[in-house]
Amino acid sequence: MAQHVTVTTAVELTATQRKEVMQVAQAKAGTQEIELKEVVNPAVIGGIRLTIGSKQYDATVLNQLETLRNLA
């Protein structure tokens, strides 16, 4: 059974980026069987958010700005 993975970016991924995201997702999920769902959300501004099951890896500009805002 394939692991469901959602990738959220501000713009559509290129073929090269998609391949790199798949490799990272496979390593993080511990399986080669990945079902990748791509979500384009301009609100994240830039970067990438990877959701694998209940785990989320958020390297978006939006997340970094929110973190800085919470420090103030």
Order of alpha helices (4+ residues) and beta strands (2+ residues): beta-alpha-beta-beta-beta-alpha
